[in-house]
């Protein structure tokens, strides 16, 4: 079970990572980074590293997404360059 | 507790198809609300995947990860809803961004 699901989730992780650094919309980049964190959390949990999955779920998927949204809220949504 | 291998493969295939469809909507979603809902659905599918991995592997400690993931995905959804509503609370220096300017600060929302 673990092998096929690992490969599929790793493919999605790569796609969301590349999308997060290439998209022009900063809020879309924050959402793609949240998706990256969710998928990495699932990947850590499937591979058996429970404490790493805990940290990824709490810090990566929860707090950093809220901080990015707050930063976009205070500044601008489009990149200038 | 173990399940039949056929049902393990069936569950894995269904969760993979759910990931694929949700991820397509997450990438091509034209508006922001589509992407936020797709992110929420992705977290729910992740929780389902962790629960399926718990049943298949028999490690009950993985369920704690599912609980924390549900809690934190709700926090992220609240953050995005906070942005989309354009309402920034009572602090005077917050709400100068685009979300506040689009809806007007304190315009009865």
N, CA and C atoms of all chains as a GROMACS GRO file, in nm:
protein
  570
    1UNK      N    1   0.084  -0.119   0.000
    1UNK     CA    2   0.000   0.000   0.000
    1UNK      C    3   0.087   0.124   0.000
    2UNK      N    4   0.198   0.116   0.078
    2UNK     CA    5   0.273   0.238   0.104
    2UNK      C    6   0.348   0.289  -0.018
    3UNK      N    7   0.390   0.196  -0.106
    3UNK     CA    8   0.473   0.236  -0.217
    3UNK      C    9   0.403   0.321  -0.319
    4UNK      N   10   0.284   0.280  -0.360
    4UNK     CA   11   0.212   0.354  -0.464
    4UNK      C   12   0.167   0.490  -0.412
    5UNK      N   13   0.114   0.493  -0.291
    5UNK     CA   14   0.065   0.620  -0.236
    5UNK      C   15   0.180   0.717  -0.211
    6UNK      N   16   0.296   0.663  -0.174
    6UNK     CA   17   0.415   0.748  -0.157
    6UNK      C   18   0.451   0.817  -0.288
    7UNK      N   19   0.452   0.740  -0.396
    7UNK     CA   20   0.492   0.798  -0.525
    7UNK      C   21   0.394   0.906  -0.570
    8UNK      N   22   0.264   0.878  -0.554
    8UNK     CA   23   0.164   0.976  -0.597
    8UNK      C   24   0.173   1.104  -0.515
    9UNK      N   25   0.189   1.089  -0.384
    9UNK     CA   26   0.196   1.208  -0.298
    9UNK      C   27   0.325   1.285  -0.325
   10UNK      N   28   0.434   1.215  -0.352
   10UNK     CA   29   0.559   1.285  -0.384
   10UNK      C   30   0.546   1.365  -0.514
   11UNK      N   31   0.473   1.310  -0.611
   11UNK     CA   32   0.450   1.384  -0.736
   11UNK      C   33   0.372   1.512  -0.708
   12UNK      N   34   0.269   1.503  -0.623
   12UNK     CA   35   0.191   1.622  -0.591
   12UNK      C   36   0.273   1.723  -0.512
   13UNK      N   37   0.362   1.674  -0.426
   13UNK     CA   38   0.450   1.763  -0.350
   13UNK      C   39   0.539   1.844  -0.444
   14UNK      N   40   0.593   1.776  -0.545
   14UNK     CA   41   0.680   1.845  -0.641
   14UNK      C   42   0.600   1.949  -0.720
   15UNK      N   43   0.480   1.910  -0.763
   15UNK     CA   44   0.398   2.005  -0.841
   15UNK      C   45   0.361   2.126  -0.758
   16UNK      N   46   0.320   2.105  -0.633
   16UNK     CA   47   0.280   2.218  -0.550
   16UNK      C   48   0.399   2.304  -0.511
   17UNK      N   49   0.516   2.245  -0.494
   17UNK     CA   50   0.634   2.325  -0.464
   17UNK      C   51   0.674   2.412  -0.581
   18UNK      N   52   0.675   2.356  -0.702
   18UNK     CA   53   0.708   2.436  -0.819
   18UNK      C   54   0.603   2.544  -0.843
   19UNK      N   55   0.476   2.510  -0.821
   19UNK     CA   56   0.370   2.609  -0.836
   19UNK      C   57   0.380   2.722  -0.736
   20UNK      N   58   0.422   2.691  -0.614
   20UNK     CA   59   0.429   2.795  -0.511
   20UNK      C   60   0.538   2.897  -0.540
   21UNK      N   61   0.643   2.859  -0.612
   21UNK     CA   62   0.747   2.957  -0.639
   21UNK      C   63   0.732   3.021  -0.776
   22UNK      N   64   0.636   2.977  -0.857
   22UNK     CA   65   0.621   3.037  -0.989
   22UNK      C   66   0.492   3.117  -1.006
   23UNK      N   67   0.394   3.098  -0.920
   23UNK     CA   68   0.267   3.167  -0.939
   23UNK      C   69   0.283   3.315  -0.904
   24UNK      N   70   0.208   3.403  -0.974
   24UNK     CA   71   0.222   3.547  -0.953
   24UNK      C   72   0.137   3.597  -0.838
   25UNK      N   73   0.026   3.528  -0.813
   25UNK     CA   74  -0.062   3.567  -0.704
   25UNK      C   75  -0.002   3.520  -0.571
   26UNK      N   76   0.023   3.613  -0.479
   26UNK     CA   77   0.089   3.574  -0.354
   26UNK      C   78  -0.003   3.493  -0.264
   27UNK      N   79  -0.132   3.519  -0.271
   27UNK     CA   80  -0.224   3.440  -0.190
   27UNK      C   81  -0.238   3.299  -0.245
   28UNK      N   82  -0.233   3.287  -0.379
   28UNK     CA   83  -0.230   3.154  -0.439
   28UNK      C   84  -0.104   3.078  -0.401
   29UNK      N   85   0.007   3.152  -0.391
   29UNK     CA   86   0.131   3.089  -0.347
   29UNK      C   87   0.120   3.040  -0.204
   30UNK      N   88   0.051   3.120  -0.118
   30UNK     CA   89   0.032   3.077   0.021
   30UNK      C   90  -0.055   2.952   0.027
   31UNK      N   91  -0.157   2.946  -0.059
   31UNK     CA   92  -0.244   2.828  -0.060
   31UNK      C   93  -0.168   2.706  -0.109
   32UNK      N   94  -0.085   2.724  -0.212
   32UNK     CA   95  -0.007   2.610  -0.262
   32UNK      C   96   0.095   2.565  -0.159
   33UNK      N   97   0.147   2.660  -0.081
   33UNK     CA   98   0.241   2.622   0.025
   33UNK      C   99   0.168   2.546   0.136
   34UNK      N  100   0.042   2.584   0.163
   34UNK     CA  101  -0.037   2.507   0.258
   34UNK      C  102  -0.064   2.366   0.210
   35UNK      N  103  -0.092   2.353   0.080
   35UNK     CA  104  -0.111   2.220   0.023
   35UNK      C  105   0.018   2.137   0.033
   36UNK      N  106   0.132   2.203   0.010
   36UNK     CA  107   0.261   2.136   0.025
   36UNK      C  108   0.279   2.084   0.167
   37UNK      N  109   0.239   2.168   0.266
   37UNK     CA  110   0.254   2.126   0.405
   37UNK      C  111   0.162   2.009   0.440
   38UNK      N  112   0.039   2.014   0.387
   38UNK     CA  113  -0.053   1.902   0.413
   38UNK      C  114   0.001   1.772   0.355
   39UNK      N  115   0.049   1.780   0.232
   39UNK     CA  116   0.098   1.659   0.167
   39UNK      C  117   0.224   1.606   0.234
   40UNK      N  118   0.310   1.697   0.279
   40UNK     CA  119   0.430   1.650   0.349
   40UNK      C  120   0.394   1.589   0.484
   41UNK      N  121   0.289   1.644   0.549
   41UNK     CA  122   0.243   1.585   0.675
   41UNK      C  123   0.191   1.443   0.653
   42UNK      N  124   0.112   1.426   0.548
   42UNK     CA  125   0.062   1.292   0.517
   42UNK      C  126   0.177   1.197   0.482
   43UNK      N  127   0.276   1.249   0.412
   43UNK     CA  128   0.389   1.165   0.373
   43UNK      C  129   0.472   1.122   0.495
   44UNK      N  130   0.495   1.218   0.588
   44UNK     CA  131   0.568   1.181   0.710
   44UNK      C  132   0.490   1.079   0.791
   45UNK      N  133   0.355   1.096   0.796
   45UNK     CA  134   0.275   1.002   0.875
   45UNK      C  135   0.276   0.863   0.814
   46UNK      N  136   0.272   0.856   0.680
   46UNK     CA  137   0.273   0.724   0.616
   46UNK      C  138   0.408   0.657   0.633
   47UNK      N  139   0.516   0.738   0.629
   47UNK     CA  140   0.648   0.678   0.644
   47UNK      C  141   0.682   0.642   0.788
   48UNK      N  142   0.595   0.680   0.883
   48UNK     CA  143   0.616   0.634   1.020
   48UNK      C  144   0.676   0.733   1.115
   49UNK      N  145   0.708   0.855   1.068
   49UNK     CA  146   0.766   0.957   1.155
   49UNK      C  147   0.653   1.041   1.214
   50UNK      N  148   0.601   0.997   1.326
   50UNK     CA  149   0.480   1.059   1.379
   50UNK      C  150   0.507   1.197   1.436
   51UNK      N  151   0.620   1.213   1.505
   51UNK     CA  152   0.648   1.342   1.567
   51UNK      C  153   0.680   1.449   1.463
   52UNK      N  154   0.746   1.410   1.356
   52UNK     CA  155   0.772   1.505   1.248
   52UNK      C  156   0.641   1.546   1.181
   53UNK      N  157   0.548   1.449   1.169
   53UNK     CA  158   0.418   1.481   1.111
   53UNK      C  159   0.340   1.576   1.201
   54UNK      N  160   0.354   1.558   1.332
   54UNK     CA  161   0.294   1.652   1.427
   54UNK      C  162   0.344   1.793   1.404
   55UNK      N  163   0.475   1.807   1.397
   55UNK     CA  164   0.534   1.940   1.383
   55UNK      C  165   0.497   2.002   1.249
   56UNK      N  166   0.496   1.921   1.145
   56UNK     CA  167   0.460   1.973   1.013
   56UNK      C  168   0.315   2.018   1.009
   57UNK      N  169   0.227   1.943   1.076
   57UNK     CA  170   0.085   1.979   1.077
   57UNK      C  171   0.061   2.106   1.156
   58UNK      N  172   0.130   2.120   1.269
   58UNK     CA  173   0.102   2.237   1.352
   58UNK      C  174   0.171   2.361   1.301
   59UNK      N  175   0.298   2.352   1.267
   59UNK     CA  176   0.374   2.469   1.224
   59UNK      C  177   0.351   2.498   1.076
   60UNK      N  178   0.371   2.399   0.992
   60UNK     CA  179   0.365   2.424   0.849
   60UNK      C  180   0.226   2.452   0.798
   61UNK      N  181   0.131   2.365   0.834
   61UNK     CA  182  -0.003   2.380   0.779
   61UNK      C  183  -0.087   2.480   0.856
   62UNK      N  184  -0.058   2.501   0.984
   62UNK     CA  185  -0.142   2.590   1.062
   62UNK      C  186  -0.089   2.731   1.073
   63UNK      N  187   0.022   2.744   1.141
   63UNK     CA  188   0.068   2.877   1.182
   63UNK      C  189   0.126   2.955   1.065
   64UNK      N  190   0.208   2.889   0.982
   64UNK     CA  191   0.276   2.965   0.876
   64UNK      C  192   0.177   3.010   0.769
   65UNK      N  193   0.072   2.932   0.744
   65UNK     CA  194  -0.030   2.976   0.648
   65UNK      C  195  -0.102   3.101   0.698
   66UNK      N  196  -0.135   3.102   0.826
   66UNK     CA  197  -0.202   3.219   0.884
   66UNK      C  198  -0.109   3.340   0.882
   67UNK      N  199   0.019   3.318   0.907
   67UNK     CA  200   0.114   3.430   0.905
   67UNK      C  201   0.131   3.485   0.764
   68UNK      N  202   0.135   3.396   0.663
   68UNK     CA  203   0.145   3.444   0.525
   68UNK      C  204   0.022   3.523   0.485
   69UNK      N  205  -0.096   3.474   0.526
   69UNK     CA  206  -0.219   3.547   0.492
   69UNK      C  207  -0.222   3.682   0.560
   70UNK      N  208  -0.176   3.688   0.685
   70UNK     CA  209  -0.172   3.817   0.756
   70UNK      C  210  -0.073   3.912   0.689
   71UNK      N  211   0.040   3.859   0.642
   71UNK     CA  212   0.138   3.945   0.574
   71UNK      C  213   0.083   3.996   0.441
   72UNK      N  214   0.012   3.912   0.366
   72UNK     CA  215  -0.048   3.957   0.240
   72UNK      C  216  -0.159   4.058   0.268
   73UNK      N  217  -0.229   4.038   0.376
   73UNK     CA  218  -0.337   4.132   0.412
   73UNK      C  219  -0.281   4.271   0.441
   74UNK      N  220  -0.166   4.278   0.506
   74UNK     CA  221  -0.109   4.408   0.541
   74UNK      C  222  -0.036   4.475   0.425
   75UNK      N  223   0.008   4.397   0.326
   75UNK     CA  224   0.085   4.457   0.215
   75UNK      C  225   0.003   4.448   0.087
   76UNK      N  226   0.057   4.389  -0.016
   76UNK     CA  227  -0.015   4.379  -0.143
   76UNK      C  228  -0.022   4.233  -0.187
   77UNK      N  229  -0.110   4.210  -0.282
   77UNK     CA  230  -0.133   4.071  -0.322
   77UNK      C  231  -0.053   4.032  -0.446
   78UNK      N  232  -0.019   4.127  -0.529
   78UNK     CA  233   0.054   4.095  -0.652
   78UNK      C  234   0.203   4.121  -0.633
   79UNK      N  235   0.284   4.038  -0.697
   79UNK     CA  236   0.427   4.065  -0.693
   79UNK      C  237   0.460   4.176  -0.793
   80UNK      N  238   0.566   4.251  -0.760
   80UNK     CA  239   0.602   4.362  -0.847
   80UNK      C  240   0.701   4.320  -0.954
   81UNK      N  241   0.778   4.219  -0.930
   81UNK     CA  242   0.879   4.178  -1.029
   81UNK      C  243   0.834   4.057  -1.108
   82UNK      N  244  -0.574  -0.534   1.427
   82UNK     CA  245  -0.686  -0.546   1.334
   82UNK      C  246  -0.637  -0.523   1.192
   83UNK      N  247  -0.662  -0.620   1.110
   83UNK     CA  248  -0.623  -0.607   0.971
   83UNK      C  249  -0.745  -0.620   0.881
   84UNK      N  250  -0.732  -0.568   0.762
   84UNK     CA  251  -0.841  -0.579   0.666
   84UNK      C  252  -0.792  -0.660   0.547
   85UNK      N  253  -0.885  -0.695   0.464
   85UNK     CA  254  -0.852  -0.772   0.344
   85UNK      C  255  -0.766  -0.686   0.251
   86UNK      N  256  -0.667  -0.744   0.185
   86UNK     CA  257  -0.579  -0.663   0.098
   86UNK      C  258  -0.652  -0.598  -0.019
   87UNK      N  259  -0.760  -0.660  -0.063
   87UNK     CA  260  -0.836  -0.597  -0.173
   87UNK      C  261  -0.893  -0.463  -0.130
   88UNK      N  262  -0.944  -0.458  -0.006
   88UNK     CA  263  -1.001  -0.333   0.041
   88UNK      C  264  -0.893  -0.229   0.070
   89UNK      N  265  -0.775  -0.277   0.107
   89UNK     CA  266  -0.663  -0.185   0.126
   89UNK      C  267  -0.625  -0.118  -0.007
   90UNK      N  268  -0.616  -0.199  -0.112
   90UNK     CA  269  -0.582  -0.142  -0.243
   90UNK      C  270  -0.694  -0.052  -0.295
   91UNK      N  271  -0.820  -0.092  -0.267
   91UNK     CA  272  -0.934  -0.012  -0.312
   91UNK      C  273  -0.934   0.124  -0.242
   92UNK      N  274  -0.906   0.123  -0.113
   92UNK     CA  275  -0.902   0.249  -0.038
   92UNK      C  276  -0.789   0.339  -0.087
   93UNK      N  277  -0.674   0.278  -0.112
   93UNK     CA  278  -0.561   0.356  -0.162
   93UNK      C  279  -0.591   0.418  -0.297
   94UNK      N  280  -0.656   0.339  -0.384
   94UNK     CA  281  -0.688   0.391  -0.517
   94UNK      C  282  -0.789   0.504  -0.509
   95UNK      N  283  -0.890   0.490  -0.423
   95UNK     CA  284  -0.992   0.595  -0.412
   95UNK      C  285  -0.933   0.723  -0.354
   96UNK      N  286  -0.845   0.708  -0.256
   96UNK     CA  287  -0.783   0.828  -0.197
   96UNK      C  288  -0.690   0.895  -0.298
   97UNK      N  289  -0.623   0.815  -0.380
   97UNK     CA  290  -0.537   0.873  -0.483
   97UNK      C  291  -0.617   0.950  -0.586
   98UNK      N  292  -0.732   0.894  -0.628
   98UNK     CA  293  -0.817   0.964  -0.724
   98UNK      C  294  -0.872   1.094  -0.663
   99UNK      N  295  -0.906   1.088  -0.535
   99UNK     CA  296  -0.953   1.209  -0.467
   99UNK      C  297  -0.845   1.315  -0.460
  100UNK      N  298  -0.722   1.273  -0.434
  100UNK     CA  299  -0.609   1.366  -0.434
  100UNK      C  300  -0.590   1.430  -0.572
  101UNK      N  301  -0.602   1.348  -0.674
  101UNK     CA  302  -0.580   1.399  -0.810
  101UNK      C  303  -0.685   1.504  -0.847
  102UNK      N  304  -0.812   1.472  -0.822
  102UNK     CA  305  -0.920   1.565  -0.860
  102UNK      C  306  -0.912   1.694  -0.778
  103UNK      N  307  -0.886   1.681  -0.649
  103UNK     CA  308  -0.874   1.800  -0.564
  103UNK      C  309  -0.755   1.885  -0.604
  104UNK      N  310  -0.647   1.818  -0.642
  104UNK     CA  311  -0.526   1.893  -0.677
  104UNK      C  312  -0.542   1.966  -0.810
  105UNK      N  313  -0.617   1.905  -0.902
  105UNK     CA  314  -0.646   1.974  -1.028
  105UNK      C  315  -0.724   2.102  -1.001
  106UNK      N  316  -0.823   2.094  -0.914
  106UNK     CA  317  -0.900   2.215  -0.881
  106UNK      C  318  -0.814   2.316  -0.806
  107UNK      N  319  -0.720   2.267  -0.726
  107UNK     CA  320  -0.633   2.359  -0.653
  107UNK      C  321  -0.540   2.435  -0.746
  108UNK      N  322  -0.492   2.368  -0.852
  108UNK     CA  323  -0.396   2.434  -0.941
  108UNK      C  324  -0.466   2.525  -1.040
  109UNK      N  325  -0.574   2.476  -1.102
  109UNK     CA  326  -0.636   2.557  -1.208
  109UNK      C  327  -0.746   2.647  -1.157
  110UNK      N  328  -0.772   2.646  -1.025
  110UNK     CA  329  -0.887   2.720  -0.974
  110UNK      C  330  -0.884   2.867  -1.011
  111UNK      N  331  -0.983   2.916  -1.083
  111UNK     CA  332  -0.973   3.054  -1.132
  111UNK      C  333  -0.985   3.158  -1.022
  112UNK      N  334  -1.069   3.135  -0.924
  112UNK     CA  335  -1.085   3.236  -0.820
  112UNK      C  336  -1.019   3.188  -0.691
  113UNK      N  337  -1.010   3.280  -0.597
  113UNK     CA  338  -0.944   3.246  -0.471
  113UNK      C  339  -1.029   3.152  -0.387
  114UNK      N  340  -1.161   3.169  -0.395
  114UNK     CA  341  -1.249   3.086  -0.313
  114UNK      C  342  -1.242   2.940  -0.355
  115UNK      N  343  -1.223   2.916  -0.486
  115UNK     CA  344  -1.205   2.778  -0.532
  115UNK      C  345  -1.082   2.714  -0.470
  116UNK      N  346  -0.975   2.794  -0.463
  116UNK     CA  347  -0.851   2.738  -0.408
  116UNK      C  348  -0.861   2.716  -0.258
  117UNK      N  349  -0.931   2.805  -0.189
  117UNK     CA  350  -0.946   2.787  -0.044
  117UNK      C  351  -1.029   2.662  -0.013
  118UNK      N  352  -1.137   2.644  -0.088
  118UNK     CA  353  -1.221   2.525  -0.066
  118UNK      C  354  -1.144   2.399  -0.106
  119UNK      N  355  -1.063   2.409  -0.212
  119UNK     CA  356  -0.982   2.294  -0.252
  119UNK      C  357  -0.877   2.261  -0.146
  120UNK      N  358  -0.822   2.364  -0.080
  120UNK     CA  359  -0.726   2.338   0.028
  120UNK      C  360  -0.793   2.269   0.145
  121UNK      N  361  -0.914   2.315   0.177
  121UNK     CA  362  -0.989   2.249   0.285
  121UNK      C  363  -1.019   2.104   0.251
  122UNK      N  364  -1.062   2.081   0.126
  122UNK     CA  365  -1.091   1.943   0.084
  122UNK      C  366  -0.964   1.858   0.083
  123UNK      N  367  -0.852   1.920   0.048
  123UNK     CA  368  -0.725   1.846   0.049
  123UNK      C  369  -0.688   1.804   0.192
  124UNK      N  370  -0.715   1.893   0.289
  124UNK     CA  371  -0.686   1.855   0.427
  124UNK      C  372  -0.778   1.742   0.472
  125UNK      N  373  -0.903   1.746   0.428
  125UNK     CA  374  -0.996   1.640   0.469
  125UNK      C  375  -0.955   1.507   0.406
  126UNK      N  376  -0.912   1.511   0.279
  126UNK     CA  377  -0.866   1.388   0.214
  126UNK      C  378  -0.737   1.338   0.280
  127UNK      N  379  -0.652   1.430   0.325
  127UNK     CA  380  -0.532   1.390   0.398
  127UNK      C  381  -0.567   1.320   0.528
  128UNK      N  382  -0.670   1.372   0.598
  128UNK     CA  383  -0.713   1.306   0.722
  128UNK      C  384  -0.766   1.166   0.693
  129UNK      N  385  -0.839   1.154   0.582
  129UNK     CA  386  -0.886   1.023   0.543
  129UNK      C  387  -0.773   0.928   0.507
  130UNK      N  388  -0.670   0.982   0.442
  130UNK     CA  389  -0.554   0.900   0.408
  130UNK      C  390  -0.479   0.853   0.531
  131UNK      N  391  -0.468   0.942   0.632
  131UNK     CA  392  -0.400   0.902   0.756
  131UNK      C  393  -0.482   0.798   0.830
  132UNK      N  394  -0.616   0.814   0.828
  132UNK     CA  395  -0.701   0.715   0.893
  132UNK      C  396  -0.691   0.579   0.823
  133UNK      N  397  -0.686   0.582   0.690
  133UNK     CA  398  -0.670   0.456   0.617
  133UNK      C  399  -0.534   0.392   0.644
  134UNK      N  400  -0.430   0.476   0.655
  134UNK     CA  401  -0.298   0.422   0.688
  134UNK      C  402  -0.296   0.365   0.828
  135UNK      N  403  -0.374   0.426   0.920
  135UNK     CA  404  -0.384   0.371   1.055
  135UNK      C  405  -0.445   0.232   1.054
  136UNK      N  406  -0.554   0.218   0.977
  136UNK     CA  407  -0.622   0.087   0.974
  136UNK      C  408  -0.534  -0.016   0.905
  137UNK      N  409  -0.466   0.023   0.798
  137UNK     CA  410  -0.389  -0.074   0.720
  137UNK      C  411  -0.264  -0.118   0.796
  138UNK      N  412  -0.192  -0.020   0.854
  138UNK     CA  413  -0.068  -0.056   0.922
  138UNK      C  414  -0.088  -0.101   1.065
  139UNK      N  415  -0.200  -0.062   1.128
  139UNK     CA  416  -0.223  -0.104   1.265
  139UNK      C  417  -0.156  -0.019   1.371
  140UNK      N  418  -0.097   0.094   1.331
  140UNK     CA  419  -0.034   0.183   1.430
  140UNK      C  420  -0.136   0.287   1.476
  141UNK      N  421  -0.181   0.275   1.597
  141UNK     CA  422  -0.288   0.365   1.644
  141UNK      C  423  -0.236   0.504   1.673
  142UNK      N  424  -0.104   0.522   1.678
  142UNK     CA  425  -0.050   0.654   1.713
  142UNK      C  426  -0.066   0.753   1.596
  143UNK      N  427  -0.092   0.700   1.478
  143UNK     CA  428  -0.110   0.790   1.363
  143UNK      C  429  -0.239   0.869   1.371
  144UNK      N  430  -0.333   0.823   1.452
  144UNK     CA  431  -0.460   0.896   1.463
  144UNK      C  432  -0.441   1.032   1.529
  145UNK      N  433  -0.339   1.045   1.615
  145UNK     CA  434  -0.311   1.175   1.676
  145UNK      C  435  -0.273   1.278   1.572
  146UNK      N  436  -0.200   1.234   1.470
  146UNK     CA  437  -0.163   1.324   1.362
  146UNK      C  438  -0.288   1.374   1.288
  147UNK      N  439  -0.385   1.284   1.271
  147UNK     CA  440  -0.509   1.324   1.203
  147UNK      C  441  -0.584   1.428   1.284
  148UNK      N  442  -0.583   1.412   1.416
  148UNK     CA  443  -0.652   1.510   1.502
  148UNK      C  444  -0.585   1.646   1.493
  149UNK      N  445  -0.452   1.649   1.501
  149UNK     CA  446  -0.380   1.777   1.494
  149UNK      C  447  -0.397   1.840   1.356
  150UNK      N  448  -0.399   1.759   1.252
  150UNK     CA  449  -0.417   1.812   1.116
  150UNK      C  450  -0.555   1.873   1.098
  151UNK      N  451  -0.657   1.812   1.155
  151UNK     CA  452  -0.792   1.869   1.147
  151UNK      C  453  -0.799   2.003   1.218
  152UNK      N  454  -0.736   2.009   1.335
  152UNK     CA  455  -0.736   2.134   1.413
  152UNK      C  456  -0.665   2.246   1.339
  153UNK      N  457  -0.550   2.216   1.281
  153UNK     CA  458  -0.470   2.321   1.219
  153UNK      C  459  -0.526   2.361   1.082
  154UNK      N  460  -0.591   2.268   1.013
  154UNK     CA  461  -0.653   2.307   0.886
  154UNK      C  462  -0.770   2.402   0.911
  155UNK      N  463  -0.838   2.382   1.022
  155UNK     CA  464  -0.944   2.476   1.057
  155UNK      C  465  -0.886   2.615   1.085
  156UNK      N  466  -0.771   2.618   1.149
  156UNK     CA  467  -0.704   2.748   1.175
  156UNK      C  468  -0.668   2.818   1.045
  157UNK      N  469  -0.616   2.743   0.949
  157UNK     CA  470  -0.582   2.804   0.820
  157UNK      C  471  -0.705   2.852   0.745
  158UNK      N  472  -0.813   2.777   0.753
  158UNK     CA  473  -0.936   2.820   0.686
  158UNK      C  474  -0.991   2.947   0.748
  159UNK      N  475  -0.982   2.957   0.880
  159UNK     CA  476  -1.025   3.080   0.947
  159UNK      C  477  -0.941   3.198   0.902
  160UNK      N  478  -0.810   3.176   0.883
  160UNK     CA  479  -0.724   3.284   0.834
  160UNK      C  480  -0.764   3.331   0.696
  161UNK      N  481  -0.791   3.237   0.605
  161UNK     CA  482  -0.832   3.278   0.471
  161UNK      C  483  -0.969   3.344   0.471
  162UNK      N  484  -1.060   3.297   0.555
  162UNK     CA  485  -1.191   3.362   0.564
  162UNK      C  486  -1.178   3.503   0.620
  163UNK      N  487  -1.082   3.520   0.710
  163UNK     CA  488  -1.054   3.652   0.767
  163UNK      C  489  -1.006   3.747   0.658
  164UNK      N  490  -0.923   3.696   0.568
  164UNK     CA  491  -0.878   3.778   0.455
  164UNK      C  492  -0.994   3.811   0.362
  165UNK      N  493  -1.074   3.710   0.328
  165UNK     CA  494  -1.179   3.729   0.227
  165UNK      C  495  -1.291   3.819   0.276
  166UNK      N  496  -1.315   3.818   0.405
  166UNK     CA  497  -1.421   3.905   0.454
  166UNK      C  498  -1.375   4.050   0.460
  167UNK      N  499  -1.244   4.073   0.460
  167UNK     CA  500  -1.192   4.209   0.458
  167UNK      C  501  -1.207   4.282   0.588
  168UNK      N  502  -1.236   4.210   0.690
  168UNK     CA  503  -1.258   4.274   0.819
  168UNK      C  504  -1.138   4.245   0.908
  169UNK      N  505  -1.081   4.347   0.965
  169UNK     CA  506  -0.952   4.329   1.031
  169UNK      C  507  -0.956   4.362   1.179
  170UNK      N  508  -1.070   4.359   1.241
  170UNK     CA  509  -1.074   4.380   1.385
  170UNK      C  510  -1.069   4.526   1.423
  171UNK      N  511  -1.031   4.550   1.544
  171UNK     CA  512  -1.036   4.685   1.599
  171UNK      C  513  -0.903   4.756   1.599
  172UNK      N  514  -0.797   4.688   1.559
  172UNK     CA  515  -0.665   4.751   1.562
  172UNK      C  516  -0.658   4.860   1.454
  173UNK      N  517  -0.608   4.978   1.486
  173UNK     CA  518  -0.612   5.088   1.390
  173UNK      C  519  -0.515   5.073   1.275
  174UNK      N  520  -0.403   5.003   1.296
  174UNK     CA  521  -0.304   4.997   1.190
  174UNK      C  522  -0.321   4.875   1.101
  175UNK      N  523  -0.416   4.786   1.132
  175UNK     CA  524  -0.436   4.670   1.048
  175UNK      C  525  -0.547   4.702   0.947
  176UNK      N  526  -0.546   4.631   0.837
  176UNK     CA  527  -0.651   4.652   0.739
  176UNK      C  528  -0.617   4.756   0.635
  177UNK      N  529  -0.488   4.782   0.613
  177UNK     CA  530  -0.450   4.876   0.509
  177UNK      C  531  -0.426   4.807   0.375
  178UNK      N  532  -0.437   4.676   0.374
  178UNK     CA  533  -0.405   4.603   0.253
  178UNK      C  534  -0.520   4.600   0.154
  179UNK      N  535  -0.505   4.513   0.058
  179UNK     CA  536  -0.602   4.510  -0.052
  179UNK      C  537  -0.738   4.459  -0.007
  180UNK      N  538  -0.737   4.364   0.087
  180UNK     CA  539  -0.862   4.306   0.133
  180UNK      C  540  -0.949   4.407   0.204
  181UNK      N  541  -0.886   4.498   0.277
  181UNK     CA  542  -0.964   4.600   0.346
  181UNK      C  543  -1.008   4.710   0.249
  182UNK      N  544  -0.923   4.741   0.150
  182UNK     CA  545  -0.957   4.848   0.058
  182UNK      C  546  -1.069   4.808  -0.037
  183UNK      N  547  -1.074   4.677  -0.068
  183UNK     CA  548  -1.173   4.633  -0.164
  183UNK      C  549  -1.313   4.638  -0.104
  184UNK      N  550  -1.323   4.602   0.024
  184UNK     CA  551  -1.455   4.595   0.084
  184UNK      C  552  -1.489   4.719   0.164
  185UNK      N  553  -1.391   4.803   0.189
  185UNK     CA  554  -1.418   4.919   0.273
  185UNK      C  555  -1.410   4.881   0.419
  186UNK      N  556  -1.340   4.961   0.496
  186UNK     CA  557  -1.317   4.923   0.635
  186UNK      C  558  -1.440   4.954   0.718
  187UNK      N  559  -1.494   4.850   0.784
  187UNK     CA  560  -1.607   4.869   0.873
  187UNK      C  561  -1.732   4.912   0.801
  188UNK      N  562  -1.755   4.861   0.682
  188UNK     CA  563  -1.871   4.902   0.604
  188UNK      C  564  -1.988   4.810   0.630
  189UNK      N  565  -2.014   4.785   0.756
  189UNK     CA  566  -2.130   4.707   0.792
  189UNK      C  567  -2.115   4.559   0.766
  190UNK      N  568  -1.994   4.511   0.743
  190UNK     CA  569  -1.976   4.369   0.720
  190UNK      C  570  -1.920   4.303   0.844
   0.00000   0.00000   0.00000
